[in-house]
């Protein structure tokens, strides 16, 4: 979303309203259109960000080992789980 362009359009509209001393139907319609464009653009950006967040949240970090643990590895893992220590203290 180009905030600078939106800001410039709003400034021009504000200046015209000040110059005329009232909000004409054309100015009102332009303001509504500008607000609509801004909201639609912001909604699109939010939907894109939400999609990215959902993608990141759906990716789970898992065990990528496809082979089962050996008996020795299972025994070490059991010790680590029981003692609550790191694997360095078991080796």
Helices and strands as residue ranges (DSSP letters): H 3-20, H 25-58, H 71-83, G 87-89
